[in-house]
């Protein structure tokens, strides 16, 4: 069978739809407590527009205490076949400036600014494709959107969904996934708490992902597309095990966000003199900054307070993608931009250093 799955982004436009180039205002309409430290926030367009996106994509939110906004990226956890609203599912993080602000302050009726949808963590669309959805902790959000989309589409599937968490109480969407597995044929579900704290009567699997575990629950792993999202050590282990069990590199697809503060260590004055300095103009913001040939455009923009949505800082996610109106850069990306986009004049400020004066349409 070679039928193509239709994503909401492919649906015909019969009413006003969200335009990522101009729309950025979202209205919170619901807040739901998922676990003791995880909440789901649901938004609609301020102007009543439908929001077309693909399962696995995310929005970059500008949030935080008033006057001290920061940008964070959160995957959409809702189904793209329900474009009237989007949901993000956020874990409270110790010391997390934005996540904790959302948990403590965001309530129905509040407005937030967000850019999106963004990202390329999108499953291939063949209906006869077999998948392993693999998530750890709050990394479940993009693959949950995929699972919900499959359920909404009511089409035949062959999916193994393995979700790992610290304890049974930390397993996000536990009840919903259990219900989904009972009604969606071809959808097999495994939970993997690392410890059994708080639920010693747990009768399922426990521990960490391993070579033996994968051989047990996914004996045909080499025939599947692996969609993986979770903490860096979790994904590193999943990547290694998948490769050992014969998953081709192109069939292992992962999503990763690095929210670390971007900044370059200051160079000694003697070294600074060796690097050329160019002017970088952000046309829409009316700002011009200086960037040397050893610095990335994004790192200098962040220091100067110029607003550019960003996440990974290493050319992987594509969040900071911008149009270069004039000038040239040295860009070393990791797949966050396509060649046709580069040919159209786009670039990634996070992994680009100037080779001339630049004008950026931001």
Beta strands, then each sheet from edge to edge (+ up, - down):
strand 1: 25-35
strand 2: 38-45
strand 3: 58-63
strand 4: 70-75
strand 5: 86-91
strand 6: 111-118
strand 7: 131-136
strand 8: 159-165
strand 9: 187-193
strand 10: 225-229
strand 11: 252-255
strand 12: 277-282
strand 13: 287-292
strand 14: 321-326
strand 15: 329-331
strand 16: 346-348
strand 17: 352-354
strand 18: 358-360
sheet 1: 4+ 3- 6+ 1- 2+ 5-
sheet 2: 9+ 8+ 7+ 10+ 11+
sheet 3: 13+ 12- 18- 14+ 16-
sheet 4: 15+ 17-
end
